[in-house]
Amino acid sequence: MMTDRGGWEMSDELKGLQRVARDFVQKEIRPVEETLPFDAFKLPPDVLAAASKKARQAGIWCIASPAQYGGSEMSLLEQVIVAEEASQCRMGAYVPAGGAFGWDPPNVVYRGTEEQIQKYAVPTIASGGKTFVAISEPSGGSDPARSIQTTAVRDGDHYVLNGTKVWISAANYSDWGVVFARTSAGRNGVSCFIVEKDTPGLSMKLIPVIRSWYPCELSFEDCRVPVENLIGDEGRGFALAQQWLVHGRVPYAAATLGIASAALELAIDYAKNREVFGSKLADKQAIQWMVADSEIEIRASRGLVYNAAWKADMGQDFKLEASIAKVSATETAGRVVDRCIQVLGGMGVAKELPLERWYREMRIKRIGEGPSEVHRMVVARQLLSGKGSSR
């Protein structure tokens, strides 16, 4: 909202939501993390169950899911605010609050039938279970309309899936997910299917990467999926994917800024207490400039993220703003965490502190949800075609 001084300020309701999410992470998650292995990416089952119950009571459970199905049904701006707070813990870069806020089922499932929603989404929200989304393939994932080669051929009352998906997060912990496969040639030849984890013909293996938990490679070999598991119309999968991806980029960007903010707070505390060459580290101009540059960049990126979310909530086209926010936030977070490691020196890369983990995971953030180069291409195309402008 606009203030009488012409600046932008969150409403009291949004500030209240921010406090709820912040207090939850500080009181329920961070103390538990201190007792876990450095690279832990989920809470112990008993702790998770207790924390999840409190998150439901606080109204911050499955924040993007419709209220009628058990979620909190937040606006995109509200999701952004919660995502930034939920990520400010050691596990937060990829598993906000250790999963205590729940895992929203893929948004595309709500474009399906009521029977699909009741069978898959509702039990998942109730249980806090995980799901997966399988789009990317070895041939490339930045242009799914053209790169998808996994096929789905109709055979009576089933579709038969064959192909390979890669970089699929949480598939090995999920009961089901959505898979995008080609049912015909061309841009409008991609369809979306619900696939259960134990479906015959589906196999998985982990892909070791630099982060603390690994994505999966999914192989489909004559994997038979019931026709009733097709979401929407055949050939409309790419349109469903676009809607999900564009929305998802904004909270994704916000979460990286949460990490950047937590890293900067840690670095500032260290600099104010560490003595070198007869004075506090915080008295050194080189450190002061690192701190100043980091805060400036975080605030600038946060404004871009909030603007994208606001446009989405106003029902406006925000594809351009989502790409700008994603690039700015993820690249800012990478620079900020890098600076903070430099401030702490050797302690910055010690596993005792979360900076080295955040550094590894922030590197992935520049690739996930579309690499920076692809989003720059989106921005350039919009501007060069006359569809986008800073005015």
Helices and strands as residue ranges (DSSP letters): H 12-24, I 25-29, H 30-33, H 45-58, G 67-69, H 76-86, G 96-99, G 107-111, H 114-116, I 117-121, H 122-127, E 130-134, H 144-147, E 151-155, E 158-168, G 171-173, E 174-182, E 190-196, E 202-206, E 216-226, G 227-229, E 230-231, H 237-273, E 275-276, E 279-280, G 281-283, H 285-313, H 319-344, G 345-349, H 355-365, H 372-384
